Amino acid sequence: MKYIVEKTRKGVYGKEVKILGPEGFKAISHPIRLKILKLINKEPSYPNLIAKKLGIHEQKIYYHIKKLRKAKLIKIVKEKEIKGALARYYGLSSHAFALEFETKPVKLSGFEKLKDNPKIQSFFKEFLGEQFNGLIVVGNPLPHGPNKTTSRDGHYSAYLSMFLGHFVELSDEFNIRLDTDIINEKRLNENLILIGGPGTNLITAKIFEINEKFSISFKKENYWTSLDINGSTFNDDACGLIAKIKNPFNHEKVIIILAGLRVIGTKACVIGLTKQFNEILNDNTEIPFIRVIKGFDFDSDGKIDGIEVLK
């Protein structure tokens, strides 16, 4: 399958294109046939109505439609009885038609088909089904928890949700919850994606409290000062953790953690997983999955726009 690709301000869009041979170009070159193609491109139609709209004798229309069908440029899209006769409605067999030469294709940066990426499919497999199977959990923006903290990274869930929309349909329920809601609704035993470090997301804090054997820890005296992993300490505000573990409340479910030391660290985690997933998700996405990353301002505009994997 081939496409004509157009890059716009709203994104990259494509039209399926059918490559024509000599017979196809001969069929499409007649001016009446081009008029028929343009007409049924707007709306499928049947020969009698096409003849009336173009002001051409019906027998001529039947002749040209026969040529277009033989060249497989049009197809029957539906049949309907009109005044006792069966009318066949014709539409285009493709969004576009083209002639292709044997030339080297040009690589289009950023046009990878995300849905077919095996690394992403593997990493998020528990969440991907006919509908999204899990909850995205953000910290409550109001003072809560033992430290009476307020979350300022919950809006990053919107960007992650748009990314996940490439792979799965929305579920029937609202899939984004506050950490306090998850506790009150007693839904800790589901597939969860946690956004925010233990200082702002109570569920992230619970995970680190009950996973004493976890090789990762945020400094308990002050969650925002350092992240330790296997004896290495990371204390830059832009550092963060991307991890996937079994849900300790239900081992048949999983938890994905996107936790920064500070807000910019959490942002870096989301950017890393959605924009630089090929660097984050190497050949092994099995549980437990652990990456420490750091966000950077690569284009010098004062905002985090990329990451580097530290560990």
C-alpha positions as CSV (number, residue, x, y, z in Angstrom):
1,M,0.0,0.0,0.0
2,K,1.4,3.4,-1.0
3,Y,0.5,6.9,0.1
4,I,0.8,10.6,-1.0
5,V,2.0,12.3,2.1
6,E,1.4,15.9,3.1
7,K,2.9,17.7,6.1
8,T,0.7,20.4,7.5
9,R,0.7,22.6,10.7
10,K,-1.8,20.1,12.2
11,G,0.3,17.0,11.4
12,V,1.3,14.6,8.7
13,Y,-1.6,13.3,6.6
14,G,-1.7,10.7,3.8
15,K,-3.9,9.6,0.9
16,E,-3.8,6.0,-0.4
17,V,-2.5,6.1,-4.0
18,K,-3.0,3.6,-6.8
19,I,-0.1,3.2,-9.2
20,L,-1.3,3.1,-12.8
21,G,0.0,1.2,-15.7
22,P,-0.3,2.1,-19.4
23,E,-4.0,0.9,-19.6
24,G,-4.9,3.0,-16.5
25,F,-3.3,6.2,-17.9
26,K,-5.0,5.6,-21.3
27,A,-8.4,5.2,-19.5
28,I,-7.9,8.3,-17.3
29,S,-6.7,10.6,-20.1
30,H,-10.1,11.2,-21.7
31,P,-11.7,14.5,-20.7
32,I,-15.1,13.0,-20.1
33,R,-13.7,10.3,-17.9
34,L,-11.8,12.9,-15.8
35,K,-15.1,14.7,-15.3
36,I,-16.8,11.4,-14.2
37,L,-14.0,10.8,-11.7
38,K,-14.2,14.3,-10.3
39,L,-17.9,14.0,-10.0
40,I,-18.0,10.6,-8.2
41,N,-15.1,11.7,-6.0
42,K,-17.5,14.2,-4.4
43,E,-20.3,11.7,-4.0
44,P,-20.9,8.2,-5.5
45,S,-23.4,8.3,-8.3
46,Y,-25.1,6.1,-11.0
47,P,-24.9,6.5,-14.8
48,N,-28.3,8.2,-15.4
49,L,-27.7,10.8,-12.7
50,I,-24.1,11.3,-13.9
51,A,-25.3,11.9,-17.5
52,K,-27.8,14.6,-16.2
53,K,-25.2,16.4,-14.1
54,L,-22.6,16.5,-16.9
55,G,-25.2,17.1,-19.7
56,I,-23.9,14.2,-21.7
57,H,-25.9,11.4,-23.3
58,E,-26.5,8.4,-21.0
59,Q,-25.1,5.9,-23.6
60,K,-21.8,7.8,-23.7
61,I,-21.6,7.7,-19.9
62,Y,-22.1,4.0,-19.9
63,Y,-19.3,3.6,-22.5
64,H,-16.8,5.6,-20.4
65,I,-17.8,3.9,-17.2
66,K,-17.1,0.6,-18.8
67,K,-13.6,1.8,-19.7
68,L,-13.0,3.1,-16.2
69,R,-14.2,-0.2,-14.6
70,K,-11.9,-2.2,-16.9
71,A,-9.0,-0.1,-15.8
72,K,-10.1,-0.6,-12.2
73,L,-10.3,3.1,-11.5
74,I,-13.8,2.9,-10.2
75,K,-15.9,0.4,-8.3
76,I,-19.5,-0.3,-7.4
77,V,-20.0,1.0,-3.9
78,K,-23.7,0.3,-3.5
79,E,-26.9,-0.8,-5.4
80,K,-30.3,0.8,-5.0
81,E,-33.7,0.3,-6.7
82,I,-34.9,3.5,-8.4
83,K,-38.3,3.5,-10.2
84,G,-38.3,-0.2,-10.5
85,A,-34.7,-0.5,-11.9
86,L,-31.5,-1.4,-10.1
87,A,-29.1,1.6,-10.0
88,R,-25.4,0.9,-9.5
89,Y,-23.5,3.7,-7.7
90,Y,-19.9,4.1,-8.6
91,G,-17.0,5.6,-6.5
92,L,-13.3,5.9,-6.9
93,S,-11.2,2.7,-6.3
94,S,-8.5,4.8,-4.6
95,H,-8.0,8.3,-3.1
96,A,-5.5,9.1,-5.8
97,F,-3.8,7.7,-8.9
98,A,-0.2,8.1,-10.0
99,L,2.7,7.0,-12.2
100,E,5.7,5.6,-10.4
101,F,9.3,5.5,-11.7
102,E,12.2,3.4,-10.3
103,T,13.8,6.0,-8.1
104,K,15.2,5.8,-4.6
105,P,12.6,6.7,-2.0
106,V,13.1,9.6,0.4
107,K,13.0,8.9,4.1
108,L,10.3,11.0,5.8
109,S,11.5,11.9,9.3
110,G,8.8,11.5,12.0
111,F,6.4,9.5,9.7
112,E,6.9,6.1,11.4
113,K,3.8,4.2,12.0
114,L,3.6,4.2,15.8
115,K,0.9,1.6,15.9
116,D,3.3,-1.0,14.4
117,N,6.2,-0.3,16.7
118,P,7.0,-3.6,18.5
119,K,8.8,-1.9,21.4
120,I,5.8,0.3,22.3
121,Q,3.4,-2.5,21.8
122,S,5.4,-4.6,24.2
123,F,5.9,-2.0,26.8
124,F,2.2,-1.0,26.9
125,K,0.7,-4.4,26.1
126,E,-1.3,-4.8,29.3
127,F,-3.0,-1.5,28.6
128,L,-3.8,-2.2,24.9
129,G,-6.9,-4.1,23.9
130,E,-10.1,-3.2,22.2
131,Q,-10.2,-0.3,24.6
132,F,-7.7,1.2,27.0
133,N,-7.3,-1.2,29.9
134,G,-6.1,0.7,32.9
135,L,-6.0,4.1,34.7
136,I,-3.7,7.1,34.4
137,V,-3.1,8.5,37.9
138,V,-2.0,12.1,38.6
139,G,-1.4,13.9,41.9
140,N,-4.2,16.0,43.4
141,P,-3.6,19.7,42.7
142,L,-4.9,20.5,46.2
143,P,-2.8,20.1,49.4
144,H,-2.9,16.4,50.3
145,G,-0.9,13.6,51.9
146,P,1.5,13.8,54.9
147,N,3.5,16.6,53.3
148,K,0.4,18.6,52.2
149,T,1.8,18.9,48.7
150,T,0.1,20.2,45.6
151,S,0.7,18.5,42.2
152,R,1.7,20.6,39.3
153,D,2.5,17.9,36.8
154,G,-1.0,16.4,36.2
155,H,-1.4,18.2,32.9
156,Y,1.3,16.0,31.4
157,S,-1.3,13.2,31.3
158,A,-3.0,15.0,28.4
159,Y,0.2,14.6,26.2
160,L,0.6,11.0,27.2
161,S,-3.1,10.3,26.5
162,M,-2.7,11.7,23.0
163,F,0.3,9.5,22.4
164,L,-1.6,6.4,23.6
165,G,-4.5,7.3,21.3
166,H,-2.3,6.0,18.4
167,F,-2.7,2.5,19.7
168,V,-6.1,2.1,21.5
169,E,-9.6,3.4,21.6
170,L,-11.0,5.3,24.6
171,S,-12.7,3.1,27.2
172,D,-16.3,3.7,28.4
173,E,-15.1,5.3,31.6
174,F,-12.9,8.3,32.3
175,N,-9.4,6.9,32.6
176,I,-7.6,9.7,34.3
177,R,-7.9,9.7,38.1
178,L,-6.4,11.7,41.0
179,D,-4.3,9.8,43.4
180,T,-6.8,10.5,46.2
181,D,-9.6,9.1,44.1
182,I,-7.8,5.9,43.5
183,I,-7.3,5.4,47.2
184,N,-11.0,6.3,48.1
185,E,-12.3,4.1,45.2
186,K,-10.0,1.2,46.2
187,R,-8.7,0.7,42.7
188,L,-5.0,0.1,43.5
189,N,-5.3,-3.4,42.1
190,E,-5.6,-2.3,38.4
191,N,-3.2,-1.5,35.6
192,L,-1.9,1.9,36.5
193,I,0.3,4.6,34.9
194,L,1.5,6.9,37.6
195,I,2.5,10.4,36.7
196,G,4.6,12.3,39.4
197,G,7.1,11.4,42.0
198,P,6.3,10.2,45.6
199,G,6.3,13.7,46.9
200,T,3.2,14.7,44.8
201,N,1.5,11.4,43.9
202,L,0.4,9.3,46.9
203,I,0.2,6.1,44.8
204,T,3.9,6.5,43.7
205,A,4.8,7.0,47.4
206,K,2.9,3.8,48.4
207,I,4.7,1.8,45.7
208,F,8.1,2.8,47.1
209,E,7.0,2.2,50.7
210,I,5.9,-1.4,50.1
211,N,8.7,-2.3,47.7
212,E,11.6,-2.5,50.1
213,K,13.5,-4.7,47.7
214,F,13.2,-2.2,45.0
215,S,16.7,-1.1,43.8
216,I,15.4,2.4,43.5
217,S,14.6,5.0,46.2
218,F,13.7,8.6,46.5
219,K,15.2,10.3,49.6
220,K,12.6,9.8,52.3
221,E,13.5,12.9,54.2
222,N,12.9,15.0,51.2
223,Y,11.5,13.3,48.0
224,W,12.6,16.2,45.8
225,T,16.4,16.1,46.6
226,S,17.7,12.8,45.2
227,L,17.0,9.6,43.4
228,D,19.2,6.6,44.2
229,I,19.5,3.5,42.1
230,N,22.0,0.6,42.7
231,G,24.3,2.9,44.6
232,S,24.2,5.8,42.1
233,T,22.7,9.1,43.2
234,F,21.0,11.6,40.9
235,N,20.0,15.0,42.2
236,D,19.4,17.2,39.2
237,D,15.8,18.7,39.1
238,A,15.4,17.4,35.5
239,C,16.2,13.8,36.4
240,G,13.4,11.3,36.5
241,L,12.5,7.6,36.6
242,I,10.7,5.6,34.0
243,A,9.8,2.1,35.4
244,K,7.5,-0.8,34.8
245,I,6.8,-3.3,37.6
246,K,4.3,-5.8,38.7
247,N,1.5,-4.2,40.7
248,P,2.2,-5.1,44.3
249,F,-1.5,-5.0,45.1
250,N,-2.3,-7.5,42.3
251,H,0.5,-9.4,40.6
252,E,-1.6,-10.0,37.5
253,K,-1.6,-6.3,36.8
254,V,1.3,-3.8,36.1
255,I,2.3,-0.3,37.1
256,I,4.2,2.1,34.9
257,I,5.9,5.0,36.8
258,L,6.9,8.4,35.3
259,A,8.4,10.2,38.3
260,G,10.6,13.2,38.3
261,L,12.5,14.7,41.2
262,R,10.7,17.9,40.3
263,V,8.0,18.9,37.8
264,I,10.5,19.3,34.9
265,G,11.8,15.8,35.7
266,T,8.3,14.3,35.3
267,K,7.9,16.3,32.0
268,A,11.2,14.8,30.8
269,C,9.9,11.3,31.6
270,V,6.8,11.9,29.5
271,I,8.8,13.4,26.6
272,G,11.2,10.5,26.7
273,L,8.5,7.9,26.6
274,T,6.5,9.6,23.8
275,K,9.2,11.2,21.6
276,Q,12.4,9.2,22.2
277,F,10.9,5.8,22.9
278,N,13.5,4.1,20.7
279,E,16.2,5.2,23.1
280,I,14.2,4.4,26.2
281,L,12.8,1.1,25.0
282,N,15.7,-0.9,23.8
283,D,15.5,-4.6,22.9
284,N,14.3,-5.5,26.5
285,T,11.0,-4.1,27.8
286,E,10.4,-7.0,30.3
287,I,9.5,-6.4,33.9
288,P,11.1,-5.0,36.0
289,F,12.0,-2.2,33.6
290,I,14.0,0.7,35.0
291,R,15.5,3.8,33.3
292,V,16.8,7.0,34.9
293,I,16.7,9.9,32.5
294,K,17.5,13.6,32.5
295,G,15.7,16.3,30.5
296,F,17.6,18.8,28.4
297,D,16.9,22.0,26.6
298,F,18.4,21.1,23.2
299,D,17.1,24.1,21.3
300,S,17.9,26.7,24.0
301,D,14.4,28.1,24.3
302,G,14.4,27.7,28.1
303,K,12.1,24.6,28.0
304,I,12.9,20.8,28.3
305,D,12.5,19.3,24.8
306,G,14.5,16.1,24.9
307,I,16.2,13.6,27.2
308,E,19.3,11.5,27.7
309,V,19.3,8.1,29.3
310,L,21.6,8.1,32.4
311,K,21.1,4.6,33.7
